[in-house]
Amino acid sequence: MKWSMCAGHGPIRGRRYADSHAAARSDDDTRPSQTRPQPRGPRTPRGPWGAAAAQMTGGGAGRTCYPPHDGEEHTMTHTTQPDHDAQALADARRRAAAPAAQVLQRGMPVGRVLRGDTHLEYHPFGDAGRGDTTPGGRIPLALEALTGLLPEGPRREVLAAALGCAVDDDLALLLGAGADLLGDLRVVPWGAANEAPGADNDASGAGSPVALRIGAHADFTDVGRAYDPQAIPGVQRKCSAVLAGNDDQAAVEEHPVDTGVPGILKVGDPDLPGLVANEARHLAVARTELHIPVADCIVLHDVAGTPGLYLPRFDRQHLDGTVVALPHYDGAAVLGIDSADKYEVPTETLISALSEVCVDPGEAAANLFTQVAYSWLCGGGDLHAKNVGCYAPPGAPGFQVAPLYDVVCTAIYGDMTMALSIGGRRKNIRQRHLLSLAQQVGLEQSQAWVLLRRALAAARMIDLRATVRPCGVSESAIYGAERELRSRWYEVA
């Protein structure tokens, strides 16, 4: 197996659910209970990302070999072994059949979820739905924040089939795979807080089993197509994973990657050639040039040459010899909107909402504006409400913007639009729209120009052709993307 270092973390989500602009829905997070219709059917992503996702569950689909990403590499042999067994799956099915769930945060009960005839109901305990902005506090928790942590598309179908429940049964899916959710939340059967996986290791659930332990002779064929004991949001083929074995540790000791914490393994797709190299390059440049936090990842290849990104989770850290879960909320959770609406909130609303819950709103707004500018200048069209967030690292005085994750040039796949509207538009965005965005989120024009020029310099460092052409992306697709990028660069040059 070959390894190379890059920076980045975070699930790649499905493409556009709708193209129309809509304002974010505001939910009353402090009401006694929240309800939502339970049967809503499987969520089918649209656009180029959704088209690829639709092929994920095709049995025996041929795998495409990709050349290794350019950069420093280490040749190794690895294997992928499941970290769960038949008994663990049987236990998950038993939990999924429970009539009610208890929501835990760092081992403490904060609410319960009940299944009604037509609705799910979430009842927060005491002040759990009010929250504050200290690392030990909580952002107002809506039911959508929980259901938004479930997988989407084919991986949701795989999970439902493994648990023996309907694909639209959110409660069963949360009970079956919610013992180690992203962030510090857990969902367990009512009255059974200590029986879920990981309960004996850590009140946060951070010791739960993962789908794969990566050892020798890696094969990514079943990634995203087999049962995963952890609910990993998004559509792309991915799974929970951890590096195991002395050889693994020796290979990454010289790099700042924590192999002792669980991670996420994301793999490419034949319908999106060069996806792994695409993301790896954009994240690597972001880490060195944008002056904002960007989490780590490792590019690796299985025995067939199929690439994948292993991403140590930034919401898991070692503390006093134990892996603990850190509070983390994506933008959709902060806004209290459903995952299906992650493309329907204006960028202005998203940045403002996330900035308000951070301990330094000005710094947060500058960080998020930088992410938006970089994504636009790189031809990225998937920076939606679930691809940005906030978290509370140990020792921090409050929430701060989570490390940048999931920035990909979607223009090479034919998508020339932004995921979220800026100034009411998703395409043909001009300099004035970006400056207006900066003003609306509280940034001075001079500061906005500094951030724009920094993002532009970073975007220009990426040789798109050299990054994706060896992976099979057509000349016409690259030419179209480069032409679009030159137009955008001209706006802020």
N, C-alpha and C positions, 0 to 999 in steps of 0.2 A: 504494500500500500504506500502511496505517496502522500506526503503531508506538505502543506504550505500555509503560512500564517496570513491572516487578514483580520479585519475588525468588523464586527457586526453581530447583531442578535435580533431575534424576533421572528415570529411566524409570518410567512408570505400569505396574505389573505386572498380570497376570491375576487374576481373583477366585478365591475359595476352591476348592481342590482337594478338601478334605474338611472336614466340620464337627466331627468328633470330636477330642477333646483327646488329644495324645500327647506323650510326653517326647522331648526332642532325642536323636538318636542320637549316640553318641560314637565317633569313629573314632580308631584308633591312627595318628597322623600321622607317627610316627617309624619305622614298620615299613619293611623294605627295599622292598616294593612294595605297591601297592594295586590291587585289581581290582574290576570291576563288570560285571554283565551288559550286553552291548552291545545286543542287540535288545530294545527296550522299547516301541516304537511311539510315535507322536506324542503330545504332551501336550495334552490338551484341557481348558482352563480351564472352571470352572463359575461359576454365579451371574450377577449382572447384568453384571459385567465380561466374563465369558466369552461371554455371549450376544452382546455387541457385537463381541467379537473374532471370533466365528464368521462375521460378515458382512464382515470386512475384505478377503477375497480375492474377493468377488463382483464379477465383471467388469462394468464400466460402472455400478456402483451410483451412484445419484443423490447429489449433494452438497447439503448443507444450508448455507444462508447464515446467518451469525450477526452480530448487531450488534457493533461494536467494544467491547472492555472499557472501562469508564469509567476515566478517568485522563488523564494528559498523553499526547498523541499527536503523531505527526509523519506527514504525508501524503507518501508516496513511491511510486514505481513500481519493481517488482522482477521478476526472473524466476528460475526455478530451472533450472540446467543441471547435467547429470550430470558428475561429476569422474572418470569412468573411461571406458574404451573397450572395444572388442571384444577387443583384445589383452590388456588387463588381466584380463578375464573368462576368456580362454583360459588365461592363466597361473595364475589361481586354480583352474581345473579341473585343471590339471596338478599343482598342489600338493596338491589334495584326494585325488589318487590315490596319494600316497606311502604306503608301508606303515608308517611310523613317524614320530613327530614329536619335535622338540626344543623344550623349554620354556625360554624366555629371560626373565631379569629384568634390566632395564637393560642388555641386550646380553650378559649373562653366562649361560652354560648352567646351569640348576638342576635339570634332570630330563628324562626322555623318556617318551613315551607310545607303547605298542605295541598293535597290534591282534591279539588272539588269535582262536581259533575262535568262542568264545562270550563273551569278556570283553575289556575294555580294561584295560591294566595301566599304572600310573604308577610310575616308578622315580626317586625323588629322588637327586641327586648329593650325596655327602658329608653336610654338615650342613644342606643346603638345606631339609630337612623339619623342622628343629628350630626355627630362627628366633630372633629376639629382638625387642625393642621400640624399636630405634633407627631413625631414618629410613632408614638404609642397610641395615637388617636385614629379616628376613622373618617373617611369621606362618606357622606350620606350614601347608604347602600340600598339600591333599588333591585327589584327582582331581575331586571335586565342585566345587572352587573354579574349575576350568577349564571344565567342562561347564556350570556355572552362569552363565558369561558369554555363552552362546549365546542367540539369540532363541527365543521360545516361540510356540506357536500358529501362525496363518497366516504370520507372517513367517519362522518356521522352515521352513515348507513352501516359501515363495518362495525362500529361500536354497538349500535342497536341490535344488529344480528347476533353479536357475541353475547349480549345481555339478555336476549330473548324478549325485547320490548319493541314497541312501535317507534319509528324514527322520529315522530313528533312528541314523544313522551319525555319532556324535559326533566321531570322529577326523577324518573327511573335512570336516565342517563347521568344526572348529577349524583345520584346515590351510588351508581355502579362505578363511576370513574372520577368522583369528586373528592377523594381523600387527600389529593395533593394537587390542588388547582394552582394556576398562576397567581402570584401574590401570596398572601398569608391566610386565605380563606379555605375552609374545608366544609364539605357537606357529607354528613353521616346520617344513618337512620336515627330517628327520634329515640332518645334514651340510650344510645349505644355509642357514646363519644369515644370510648376506649377500645372499640373492636375493629376499627378500620385499619388498613395497612399503614404502618409507620407510627401508630399511636404509642408503641413502646419505645420508639427512638426519639421522638420529638413531638411536642404538642402541636407544632405547626404542620406535621405530616410530611416534612421534608425527607424522611427516611423511607418513603414508600417505594415499592418496586417500580422498575421502569420496563419499557418494552424490549430494549436491547442493551446488553452489556457487550461493548465492542472489544473483542480479543484478537484472535488470529484468523486470517483468510476471510475477510469481510465480503458479504454479499448483500446488496441493498434491495434485492428483488421484492421482498415482502414489506418494506418500509411503507407505512401508510395503508397497507392492504390487509394487515393482520390486527388482532385485538391489541389495544394499548391500555394498560391499567390506569394511565393518567389521561385526563382530558386536556388535549393541546388544541387551542383555538385555531381557526383558519381552514383553508381548503387545500393548500399544497400538500403533497405527499411528505409527511414528516412523522416522527415518533419521539417519545421520551427515550433517552439513552444516557449511558455513562461510560466513560473510558475505564477499562480494567486491564490489569496485567503490568508487570514490571517494564516490559518493552515500551508500552504506551507512555509510562511516566518518564522513561529515559529520553524519549523522543521530544517531549515537550518541555523538559525542565529548563531549557534555555530560552523559553518564551513565556510571557506573562499570561498564561492560561491556567486557570484553576481546574485541574482534572479531578479534584476531590468532590466537586459539587455536581449534581445531575445536570444534564443538558438536553438539547433538542437536536436531532439529526434530520436535516432537510435534504431531499434528493431532487435531481433535475427531472425533466419530463421531455420525451421526444418531440412533443408538440410545441415546446418552448426551448429550442436549442440554445445552449450557452447560458441558461438561467443561473446556474451556480457560479460560473466565472463572471457573469454580469454583476450579480449581487456582491460577490467577493471583492471585485475591483472597486466598485463604487463605495463600499464600506471602508476599504483600506485607505482610499484617498480621503474620505471624510474624517477618518481618525487622525490623520497627520496634518490636515489642512484647515479644518473648520473651527478648531479651538472649542469644541463642545465634547462632552463624554460620548464615546462610542464603544459598545461592548465588544468583547473578543469573539473570534470564531476560528476554526481550523478547517481548511479545505482538505478533504481526503477522497481517495478513489478506492472502489472495491476491486475484486479480482478481475472483473470484466472491464474495468476502466470507467465505470459509472461514477460521476462526481457527487459529492455530498458536502454539506456544511455541518460541522459539529459545533454547537453553540453553547458554551457553559452559561447557565441561566444567571442573569444579573440579579434576579430576585431571590437567589440562594447564595448565602455566604457562610464562611466558617466564623464561628463566634464561640470562644471558650471551648474549642475542641469539638464543637457540634455544628452540623449544617442546619442553619435556621432559615425560615422563610421570611422575606421582607414584604412589608405592605407595598402593593403595586396595583394601580388602577389605570386602565387605558382610557382614552378620551370618551369612548362610548359609555363606559361605566360612570365617569364623572358627570356626564350629561344626563345619565339615566335613560339612554335610548337603546333600542334593540339592535342586535348585530345587523339585521336586515336594513337598518337605516344608517349604517356607517358611512355611506357615500352621500347622505342627504343633508348634512349639516354644513353651513358655510364655514370656510376657513377662519373667518373673523370670530365666529362664535366659539369654535373649538379652541383657538389660541387663548381667547379671553377666559373661557371656563377653566382651562388647565392652569393658566397663570394665577388665577384667583385662589387656588388651593395650595399653591406653592409658597414657601416661606419668603421668597424674594420674587414678587410678581414681575418686576422689571427684567431681572436676569432670565426668568422663565420665558417671558415674551420674546426676548432677543434670541434665546436658544431655539424656540419653536419657529420663529420667523426665518432663522438660518436654515432649519430643516426644510421648510417650505421652499425657500429660494433655491437651495441646492437641488431638491427634487425637480423643480421646474427647469432649472438650467441643465439638468442631466437627462431630461426627457422622461422623468419618472411620473407615472400616472396612477400610483397605488398608495399614496400617502393619505389614507382615510382615517376615520376617527378611532379605529382600533390599532393603528400603526404608530401612534404616539401615546405617551402616557406619563405618569408621575410615580415616583416611588420614594421610600424613606430609608436610605442607607443607615447602618449603625452609626451612632454618634452625631448624626445630622440634626439640626434644630427643627427641622420640619420637612415637608415634602419638597422634592425638586424634580425637574424634568428627567424622565428616565433616559438612559443612554440611547442614542440614535440606533434604530434598527430598521431593517427592511426598506432599503432604497435600491430600486432597480430601474434601468432604462426600459420602459415599456414601449417606447417609440419604435424599437426594432421589431416589435411584435404587432405593429400597426395601430397602436393606441397613442394618439397625439394629444389627448386631453388630460386635464388634471383630475384627480379623484374627487376633490372638493372644489366648490366654486370659490373664486376670488373676485370680489366686486360683482357678483352675480353671473360670472361666466366661468366656463371650464376650459375654453380654448381661446385663441387670439388674445391672450393676456399680454398687456403692455406694461411698460415701466411705471406709468401712472397708477395702474391698479396695484402694483406691489408697494409703491410708496403710500398709497391710500390705506392699504392693509396695515402697514407699519404704524401709521398715524392712529388708526382705530384701536390698535392693541397697546398704545402708549409709548411708542418709540419715537425719538426725535429723527427728523429727516437725515441729519448728518450721521447718526448711528445706523440708520437703515442703509445708507449708501456704503458705509464701511462693511456691513454684513453682506450686502449684495455683491460688492467687488470681491470679497473673500470667497463667497460661494462660486462666483464666476471663475476665479483663478483655479479653484479646486476642480470645477467641471471641465475646464480646458486641459487639465492634466490627464484626463482619461482618454486613451486611444481606443475608441469604441471598436474600430475595425480589428485592431490587434487582439482585442479582448474576446470578441465573439465570432470572428470569421473562421478561426480554426475549429469552431464547434459546429459548423454547418449552417450558420446564418447566411442567407443569400446576399449577393452584392446589391440587389435592388432594395432589400430591406434596410441594409446598412446605409445606402445612399439616401434613402428617404428620411431615416432618422438623423443623419448628419446634416442634411439640409434644414430640417426643423430646428436642430440645436443651434446652427449658425444664426438663424433668425432670432432665436431667443437671446443668444449672447449679444447680438447687435443692440438689443433693447437696453442693456445695462453696461455696455462697453464704454 
